[in-house]
């Protein structure tokens, strides 16, 4: 019985750490992609992060009915 509990705990730990690893990996990929896009916008088109953030806020306020 103790062996089954240990094996079950190992399976749960492996699944949780696998999920956590995927989460961190995807988060880092997303951060790098956003940083790359902001750099491209800034250096090629002269559009700074502030302008991008203002546009996102305008879209969100329109989506939420002007809150």
Secondary structure, 3 states (H helix, E strand, C coil): CHHHHHHHHHHHHHHHHHHHHHHHHHHHHHHHHHHHHHHHHHHHHCCCHHHHHHHHHHHHHHHCCCC
